[in-house]
Amino acid sequence: MTKKINIFANLKSDFASGLVVFLVALPLCLGIALASGAPPLSGIIAGIIGGIVVGSMSTSHLSVSGPAAGLTAIVLTAITDFKAFDIFLTAVIIAGFIQLLLGFIKAGSISNYIPTNVIEGMLAGIGVIIILKQIPHALGYDGDFEGDEAFLQFDGKNSFSEIFGIFNHLHLGAILITAISLSILIAWDKVPFLKKVKLIPGALVAVIVSVILNEMFLANGSSLAVAAEHLVKLPVPNSFDDFKNIIVSPDFNALGNYKVWLTGATIAVVASIETLLCIEAADRMDVQKRYTDTNAELKAQGIGNLISGFLGGLPMTSVVVRTSANNNAGAKSKMSTIIHGVLLLVCVLSMPVLLNRIPFATLAAVLLLVGYKLAKPSIVVHFWQKGKYQFVPFIATLVFVVFTDLLKGVALGIAISIIFVLKGNLQRAYRFHKKEYADGDVIHIDLAQEVSFLNKAAIKSTLSEIPENSKVVINAADTVYIAHDVLDLIREFKATRAVDENIKVKLKGFKKAYKLENSEEIQNHVSIVHHDDAQKDSANKQPKTDKQF
């Protein structure tokens, strides 16, 4: 049950964290819009709605919604195919309706079946992506757009080649700003006195210092000055009417186009899955261990996308990068998310010129620390110590999130986890114990509560290894369900190989409906182990050794 709290109870810390998320979200909203082939303001609109509308309706305490890098390829392809942004907006509205429907049919419950090690692997993978993608921006090379998470970039490069290409584009001014910003951020976390200054986040101090420093470089004509191409680029309307002219309205005549519906359905499915993954991650981050109603979250996302489509904004999801920044900044409730949306609205309307003086380098420093906290080496060590069944899905998810994308990485991690679960079930389907594994031994096979067709191969292998002249007791006394495939296997073993190789089989606890025993065996439990052999076995009885398969 979701715990209700007063969202105004922690306004001091929530305002500070909302300010940090605003600084992180601003370039991401712009970068994702530009990479999607959409108007720059459409990304800001989605960020504002994601903060204020979705933030108000969501039951998540930490999650932050906005335009997502995972939707960039879908959005770019759709806008290119439709050749009109207003037609694409209609698809966004359709996606919102579908998400609302998914919320009402309680599709959000599927997130409960995602293993913890996969979620942690996803977070660590995103942390690695953030570090790889922000290193170029931190060193003064802004060839790739802010917010890109794909390993293979639109310009034909990849995350590694982009880093290797930095050395031809190093900018000493950007490097200096990054170093100073990182020093401020680390000091704000480590110095006891500064840690107590909750209302003024270190990210804001770093941004202010970097802006002042760069303005000094510009005023003096220094070669260290960071040029306009390395600064935030917000549209600067001269009046409110200019804003209204920039905003695009959806073209509802496109509702008759099946491609619009297909695009809307695709956005709804991808956005919903990414949102559910982020919500699971946000709940894992929450130190208060509060849980989110995922069905309510899908409804909130649906309403957010409906409004975003009507106002000319991009589709949105709950986003891990902004959510992680929110958590690291000390957010206590969803008021932080709402504040970030309000700041986006107010600042974009009132001070775009001032915001356009912020270097990407200082924002890269903020994100580098977010990435490091998500992908600490201690997290990898933690899962290594838990054993291969926890580590392999974790590391596979991490690697594939980095080299493919979030959804493919998580899908692979879940697939590996399922394989391990099935393997574990195969091993626990039954036990067989014996004194010695030689001719004439009594071998006991005790079936588990449920024996499915997945256990057939393991049981078949065990039966095939039973030596000639043995006595086998197959016990189903504790079994509730046995698959017909396994029953057929036992029936065939008893009727053919057991007869041919003088293997005496006793079946215990099998139901009449299985038709594996005759009525006399069921009623009297007549043992087919010879009396003399049984007495001999009893006299020489030693502790049994159990082996699991």
Secondary structure, DSSP 8 states (H G I E B T S, - for coil): ------TTTTHHHHHHHHHHHHHHHHHHHHHHHHHTTS-HHHHHHHHHHIIIIIHHH---SS--EEE-GGGHHHHHHHHHHHS-HHHHHHHHHHHHHHHHHHHHTTGGGGGGGS-HHHHHHHHHHHHHHHHHHHHHHHTT---S-TT---SB-TTS-BHHHHHHGGGGS--HHHHHHHHHHHHHHHHHHH-HHHHT--SS-HHHHHHHHHHHHHHHHHHTT-TT---GGGB------SSHHHHHHH-----GGGGG-HHHHHHHHHHHHHHHHHHHHHHHHHHHH-TT-----HHHHHHHHHHHHHHHHHHT---EEE-HHHHHHHHHTT--STHHHHHHHHHHHHHHHH-HHHHTT-BHHHHHHHHHHHHHHHS-HHHHHHHHHT-HHHHHHHHHHHHHHHHT-HHHHHHHHHHHHHHHHHHHHHHTSEEEEES-SSTT-EEEEEE-SEE-GGGHHHHHHHHHT--TT-EEEEE-TT-SEE-HHHHHHHHHIIIIIHHHTT-EEEEES--GGG--S-HHHHHH----S-HHHHHHHHHT----EEEE-
